[in-house]
Amino acid sequence: MTKQIRLNAFAMNTVGHLSPGLWRHPRDQATRYTDIHYWIELAQTLERGCIDGLFLADVLGVYDVYGGNADEALRSGAQVPLNDPLQLVPAMAAATRHLGFGVTASVSFEHPFPFARRMSTLDHLTQGRAGWNIVTSYLSSGARNLGQPEQMSHDQRYALAEEYLQVCYKLWETSWEEDAVRADRTSGVYTDPSKVHGIEHDGTYFKVPGFHLSAPSPQRTPVLYQAGASSRGRAFAVANAECVFVAAPSKTVLKKQVSDLRAAAVAAGRKGSDILILEQLTVIVAETDEAAQARLREYREYASASGSLSLMSGWTGIDFAAYSPDQILREVPSEAIQSVVEGFTRADPTRTWTVAEIAEYCCLGGDGPLLVGSPSTVADQLQGWVEDTDVDGFNLSSVVVPETFVAVVDLLVPELQARGLFKREYADGSLRNKLFGQGDRLRAPHPVAALRQERGR
């Protein structure tokens, strides 16, 4: 029997996340992205379907590789204009009881000391439903606007990320003892000073001598997500992540990525099953196969091929405007997302991709696969992906919002539940406990457990 499938919803605080041009569709509501009620309604829809979490993407920068400028991104609404994702979460958390929230935040552009406080605050306000998608950033435009002459090299960004995590771990896990907060009205002692400790971090990139400003939150460390499938990204993921997102264009590519990640986890002293691996994809589901195909044809009328190439140029560091439509993509070294280039070049030796094919593939749902059909057809396909690749679940992007997610909740989820492939209710407790059933805190063999032991916490 296929294992139970995990489902996340994938969104962004913008008008055009992964389907550029679809904001023009008459049923699309993405232009409401600045309205907090839009997000509350989305969160309540997802919780009605027992979706594990809402994963919010983010970038600090604009897609200006295509044609050497950001014009096409601006025209098509390709992830610009773009607002902060973290500020959406408290309102959505107040309107739900179980839905988890994964927020993307880059280690490249914010010091870990204030960031650790922001995440502790979020974990408090969500009652332990906060997650952090750890990214190193890939857009040079973001680096320039933050005063850096250029983006760090790919591997150097991961070296910085390793130390960034160490600072955060120390602040979250070792700075405050469990019983530091006494809140004793009789003695007048709120916090016992002897149980709060400076972390005395003195590293290559960061120096943080003091203690964490926030008292321990329900999870202390938020659930850790990561989206890196390059060799350096895999090493970082298996050392730190609890959930890993990938975006493989085929089962062949995905099966290899999943196998490599699980093998690397074992080599790092963890079980392969310690990490939940989620494939990014998009589903267009309707009552019948014919209705779903009609919906797909309708959606394609609004898609922007140049907008999708603007996104792909940013992800790969390759200016697709300089290629002819029938030119085959070859591997090109860059400092952007290396796994995206690999996925379309050498990961599947049986397939080559022209620029025109990449534009069509990515215009609805970005760089993940697109599944179309009735609830039964799509459930068959999802089940096949799990059985054939050993992936744990899917990070579902949208085409028309909220229509895509409403169809998932009302049509696809009941079909998966009827097959015993998806939960009918949430587990209690924190996001970590809902996902892994092992309580609120990170446990061995995650390196945080060793750090706590080392410091007597």
Secondary structure as the mmCIF struct_conf table of DSSP 4:
data_model
#
loop_
_struct_conf.conf_type_id
_struct_conf.id
_struct_conf.beg_label_comp_id
_struct_conf.beg_label_asym_id
_struct_conf.beg_label_seq_id
_struct_conf.end_label_comp_id
_struct_conf.end_label_asym_id
_struct_conf.end_label_seq_id
HELX_LH_PP_P HELX_LH_PP_P1 THR A 2 ILE A 5
STRN STRN1 ARG A 6 MET A 12
BEND BEND1 ASN A 13 ASN A 13
STRN STRN2 THR A 14 THR A 14
BEND BEND2 VAL A 15 VAL A 15
BEND BEND3 HIS A 17 SER A 19
TURN_TY1_P TURN_TY1_P1 PRO A 20 GLY A 21
HELX_RH_3T_P HELX_RH_3T_P1 LEU A 22 ARG A 24
BEND BEND4 HIS A 25 HIS A 25
TURN_TY1_P TURN_TY1_P2 PRO A 26 ARG A 27
HELX_RH_3T_P HELX_RH_3T_P2 ALA A 30 ARG A 32
TURN_TY1_P TURN_TY1_P3 TYR A 33 THR A 34
HELX_RH_AL_P HELX_RH_AL_P1 ILE A 36 ARG A 48
TURN_TY1_P TURN_TY1_P4 GLY A 49 CYS A 50
BEND BEND5 ASP A 52 ASP A 52
STRN STRN3 GLY A 53 ALA A 57
BEND BEND6 LEU A 60 GLY A 61
HELX_RH_3T_P HELX_RH_3T_P3 TYR A 66 GLY A 68
BEND BEND7 ASN A 69 ALA A 70
HELX_RH_AL_P HELX_RH_AL_P2 ASP A 71 SER A 76
TURN_TY1_P TURN_TY1_P5 GLY A 77 GLY A 77
BEND BEND8 ALA A 78 GLN A 79
BEND BEND9 PRO A 81 PRO A 81
STRN STRN4 LEU A 82 LEU A 82
BEND BEND10 PRO A 85 PRO A 85
HELX_RH_3T_P HELX_RH_3T_P4 LEU A 86 LEU A 88
HELX_RH_AL_P HELX_RH_AL_P3 VAL A 89 ALA A 94
TURN_TY1_P TURN_TY1_P6 ALA A 95 ALA A 95
BEND BEND11 ARG A 97 HIS A 98
STRN STRN5 GLY A 100 SER A 106
BEND BEND12 VAL A 107 GLU A 110
HELX_RH_AL_P HELX_RH_AL_P4 PRO A 112 LEU A 125
TURN_TY1_P TURN_TY1_P7 THR A 126 GLN A 127
BEND BEND13 GLY A 128 GLY A 128
STRN STRN6 ALA A 130 VAL A 135
HELX_RH_AL_P HELX_RH_AL_P5 SER A 140 ASN A 145
TURN_TY1_P TURN_TY1_P8 LEU A 146 GLY A 147
BEND BEND14 PRO A 149 GLU A 150
HELX_LH_PP_P HELX_LH_PP_P2 GLN A 151 SER A 153
HELX_RH_AL_P HELX_RH_AL_P6 HIS A 154 TYR A 169
HELX_RH_PI_P HELX_RH_PI_P1 LYS A 170 THR A 174
BEND BEND15 SER A 175 SER A 175
STRN STRN7 TRP A 176 TRP A 176
TURN_TY1_P TURN_TY1_P9 GLU A 178 ASP A 179
STRN STRN8 VAL A 181 ASP A 184
TURN_TY1_P TURN_TY1_P10 ARG A 185 GLY A 188
STRN STRN9 VAL A 189 THR A 191
HELX_RH_3T_P HELX_RH_3T_P5 PRO A 193 LYS A 195
STRN STRN10 VAL A 196 VAL A 196
STRN STRN11 HIS A 201 ASP A 202
BEND BEND16 THR A 204 TYR A 205
STRN STRN12 LYS A 207 VAL A 208
BEND BEND17 GLY A 210 GLY A 210
BEND BEND18 LEU A 213 SER A 214
HELX_LH_PP_P HELX_LH_PP_P3 ALA A 215 SER A 217
BEND BEND19 PRO A 218 THR A 221
HELX_LH_PP_P HELX_LH_PP_P4 PRO A 222 PRO A 222
STRN STRN13 VAL A 223 GLN A 226
BEND BEND20 SER A 230 SER A 230
HELX_RH_AL_P HELX_RH_AL_P7 SER A 231 ASN A 240
BEND BEND21 GLU A 242 GLU A 242
STRN STRN14 CYS A 243 VAL A 246
BEND BEND22 PRO A 249 SER A 250
HELX_RH_AL_P HELX_RH_AL_P8 LYS A 251 ALA A 267
TURN_TY1_P TURN_TY1_P11 ALA A 268 GLY A 269
BEND BEND23 ARG A 270 ARG A 270
HELX_RH_3T_P HELX_RH_3T_P6 GLY A 272 ASP A 274
BEND BEND24 ILE A 275 ILE A 275
STRN STRN15 LEU A 276 VAL A 285
BEND BEND25 GLU A 287 THR A 288
HELX_RH_AL_P HELX_RH_AL_P9 ASP A 289 ARG A 300
TURN_TY1_P TURN_TY1_P12 GLU A 301 TYR A 302
HELX_RH_AL_P HELX_RH_AL_P10 ALA A 305 THR A 316
BEND BEND26 GLY A 317 GLY A 317
HELX_RH_3T_P HELX_RH_3T_P7 PHE A 320 ALA A 322
BEND BEND27 TYR A 323 TYR A 323
TURN_TY1_P TURN_TY1_P13 PRO A 325 ASP A 326
HELX_LH_PP_P HELX_LH_PP_P5 GLN A 327 GLN A 327
STRN STRN16 ILE A 328 ILE A 328
HELX_LH_PP_P HELX_LH_PP_P6 LEU A 329 LEU A 329
BEND BEND28 GLU A 335 ALA A 336
HELX_RH_AL_P HELX_RH_AL_P11 GLN A 338 THR A 345
TURN_TY1_P TURN_TY1_P14 ARG A 346 ARG A 346
BEND BEND29 ALA A 347 ASP A 348
TURN_TY1_P TURN_TY1_P15 PRO A 349 THR A 350
STRN STRN17 THR A 354 THR A 354
HELX_RH_AL_P HELX_RH_AL_P12 VAL A 355 CYS A 362
TURN_TY1_P TURN_TY1_P16 CYS A 363 ASP A 367
BEND BEND30 GLY A 368 GLY A 368
STRN STRN18 LEU A 370 GLY A 373
HELX_RH_AL_P HELX_RH_AL_P13 PRO A 375 THR A 389
STRN STRN19 GLY A 393 SER A 397
BEND BEND31 VAL A 399 VAL A 400
TURN_TY1_P TURN_TY1_P17 VAL A 401 PRO A 402
HELX_RH_AL_P HELX_RH_AL_P14 GLU A 403 ALA A 407
HELX_RH_PI_P HELX_RH_PI_P2 VAL A 408 LEU A 412
HELX_RH_AL_P HELX_RH_AL_P15 VAL A 413 ALA A 418
TURN_TY1_P TURN_TY1_P18 ARG A 419 GLY A 420
BEND BEND32 PHE A 422 PHE A 422
BEND BEND33 ARG A 424 GLU A 425
HELX_LH_PP_P HELX_LH_PP_P7 TYR A 426 ALA A 427
BEND BEND34 ASP A 428 GLY A 429
HELX_RH_AL_P HELX_RH_AL_P16 LEU A 431 PHE A 436
BEND BEND35 GLY A 437 GLN A 438
BEND BEND36 ASP A 440 ARG A 441
TURN_TY1_P TURN_TY1_P19 ALA A 444 PRO A 445
BEND BEND37 HIS A 446 HIS A 446
HELX_RH_AL_P HELX_RH_AL_P17 PRO A 447 GLU A 454
TURN_TY1_P TURN_TY1_P20 ARG A 455 GLY A 456
#
